[in-house]
Amino acid sequence: MKTEKIILGIDPGTTIMGFGLIKVVNKKMQLVQLNELQLKKYDDHYLKLKIIFERTVELIDTHHPDEIAIEAPFFGKNVQSMLKLGRAQGVAMAAGLSREVPITEYSPKKIKMAITGNGNATKEQVAKMLQSLLNIKELPKNLDSTDGLAAAVCHFYNEGRVEVGKSYTGWAAFVKNNEKRIKK
């Protein structure tokens, strides 16, 4: 049985994509990386999606995560924002699937609950708890990276539990679980 694994957590976005990597050794977490991909300077939405895909593949090829945890889009009132966020999440997932890394999706509420014990916690509360848990010296200005890290930590805490979220091990599993979405 493997006693060491790496989990990549992603907070998808078309303005900023936050991500964090943790290494789990003998059931103890260690921070590997905490960062964000700045996409504000790009006007073309499709170029942003391409960059998200390429950066996610680069992270996978560099760090070889065993699993990916991704924050699911929350339901807001702005349909256009939801669509863009869903696309960002989709290309990040496609990058993982292209490298056959298992992906699990978590709702923002579930992630906050796992980290702070409060599903309605603020980004700042989540960041402070992660700072304490992983001995992060200084928190980043934008908290998108800590949101990505929170997804990875949430995944670690939910390991072995049934019903952790939607999980896919590859394209075949994704297609099988989403047959209604496929045009024949």
C-alpha positions in Angstrom: 0.0 0.0 0.0 1.3 3.4 -1.0 2.1 5.6 2.0 2.9 8.7 0.0 0.8 10.7 -2.5 0.5 14.1 -4.1 -2.8 15.9 -4.4 -3.4 18.8 -6.7 -6.2 21.1 -5.7 -7.7 23.6 -8.2 -9.9 26.6 -7.9 -10.9 27.2 -11.5 -11.4 30.7 -12.9 -11.0 32.7 -16.0 -9.5 35.7 -14.2 -7.4 33.8 -11.7 -7.0 30.0 -11.4 -5.7 29.1 -7.9 -3.9 25.9 -7.2 -2.2 24.2 -4.4 -0.3 20.9 -4.1 0.1 18.9 -1.0 2.2 15.8 -0.4 0.8 13.2 2.0 3.3 11.1 3.8 2.1 8.6 6.4 -1.2 10.4 6.7 0.5 13.8 7.3 0.2 16.8 4.9 3.1 18.9 3.7 2.7 21.9 1.5 4.4 21.5 -1.9 3.3 24.6 -3.8 0.7 27.4 -3.5 0.2 29.6 -6.5 -2.1 31.2 -9.0 -2.4 31.6 -12.7 -3.1 35.2 -13.6 -5.4 35.5 -16.7 -6.6 39.1 -16.4 -4.2 40.4 -19.1 -5.8 38.2 -21.8 -8.9 39.4 -23.6 -9.7 36.3 -25.6 -11.7 33.8 -23.5 -10.6 30.9 -25.7 -6.9 31.8 -25.2 -7.6 31.8 -21.4 -9.0 28.3 -21.7 -6.0 27.1 -23.7 -3.6 28.6 -21.0 -5.6 26.9 -18.2 -5.3 23.6 -20.0 -1.6 24.0 -20.7 -0.7 25.1 -17.2 -2.7 22.3 -15.6 -0.9 19.7 -17.8 2.4 21.4 -16.9 1.6 21.0 -13.2 0.7 17.4 -13.7 3.8 16.6 -15.7 6.0 18.4 -13.2 4.6 17.2 -9.9 2.9 13.9 -10.9 -0.1 14.2 -8.6 -1.9 10.9 -7.8 -5.2 12.7 -7.6 -6.9 16.0 -8.4 -9.5 17.8 -6.3 -11.4 20.6 -8.0 -13.8 23.1 -6.7 -17.2 22.8 -8.5 -18.8 26.0 -9.8 -21.3 27.5 -7.4 -24.7 28.5 -8.6 -24.9 32.3 -9.1 -27.3 34.6 -10.7 -25.1 35.6 -13.7 -25.5 32.9 -16.3 -22.5 34.1 -18.4 -20.2 34.0 -15.4 -21.4 30.5 -14.6 -20.8 29.4 -18.2 -17.2 30.8 -18.2 -16.4 29.2 -14.9 -17.8 25.9 -16.0 -15.6 26.0 -19.1 -12.5 26.8 -17.0 -13.3 23.9 -14.7 -13.9 21.7 -17.8 -10.6 22.4 -19.4 -8.7 21.8 -16.1 -10.6 18.5 -15.7 -9.8 17.6 -19.4 -6.1 18.2 -18.6 -6.3 15.8 -15.7 -8.2 13.3 -17.7 -5.7 13.5 -20.6 -3.0 12.4 -18.1 -5.4 9.8 -16.5 -5.3 11.4 -13.1 -8.4 10.7 -11.0 -10.5 13.8 -10.4 -12.9 14.5 -7.6 -15.2 17.5 -7.5 -16.2 19.3 -4.3 -18.7 22.0 -3.7 -17.4 25.3 -2.2 -19.5 24.6 0.9 -18.1 21.1 1.4 -14.5 22.5 1.1 -15.2 25.2 3.6 -16.8 22.7 6.0 -13.8 20.3 5.7 -11.3 23.1 6.4 -13.0 25.2 9.0 -16.0 23.2 10.2 -18.3 26.0 8.8 -19.7 25.7 5.3 -20.3 29.4 5.3 -16.7 30.4 6.2 -15.1 33.3 4.4 -12.1 33.0 2.1 -10.0 34.7 4.8 -11.1 32.1 7.5 -10.2 29.2 5.2 -6.8 30.8 4.4 -6.0 31.4 8.1 -6.9 27.8 8.9 -4.7 26.5 6.1 -1.9 28.8 7.2 -2.1 27.1 10.6 -2.5 23.5 9.3 0.4 23.7 6.8 2.7 26.3 8.5 2.4 28.8 5.7 4.7 31.7 6.6 2.9 34.4 4.6 -0.5 34.2 2.9 -0.8 35.4 -0.7 -2.6 38.7 -1.6 -5.2 37.0 -3.6 -6.8 34.0 -1.9 -7.6 32.0 -5.1 -4.4 30.0 -4.5 -5.5 29.1 -0.9 -8.9 28.1 -2.3 -7.1 25.7 -4.7 -5.1 24.4 -1.7 -8.3 24.0 0.3 -9.7 21.7 -2.4 -6.6 19.4 -2.0 -6.8 19.4 1.8 -10.6 18.7 1.7 -9.8 15.7 -0.6 -7.2 14.5 1.9 -9.7 14.8 4.8 -12.4 13.0 2.8 -10.2 10.1 1.7 -11.8 6.7 2.0 -15.2 8.2 2.6 -18.0 7.1 0.3 -19.9 9.9 -1.5 -17.2 12.5 -1.6 -18.3 14.1 -4.8 -18.2 13.3 -8.5 -15.1 11.3 -9.4 -13.7 10.3 -12.8 -10.8 8.1 -13.5 -10.6 8.8 -17.3 -12.6 9.7 -20.4 -14.4 6.3 -20.4 -15.6 6.8 -16.8 -16.7 10.3 -17.5 -18.6 9.3 -20.7 -20.2 6.4 -18.8 -21.4 8.7 -16.0 -22.7 11.4 -18.4 -24.4 9.4 -21.2 -27.3 11.8 -21.3 -25.0 14.6 -22.3 -23.6 12.8 -25.3 -25.1 13.4 -28.8 -25.3 10.3 -30.9 
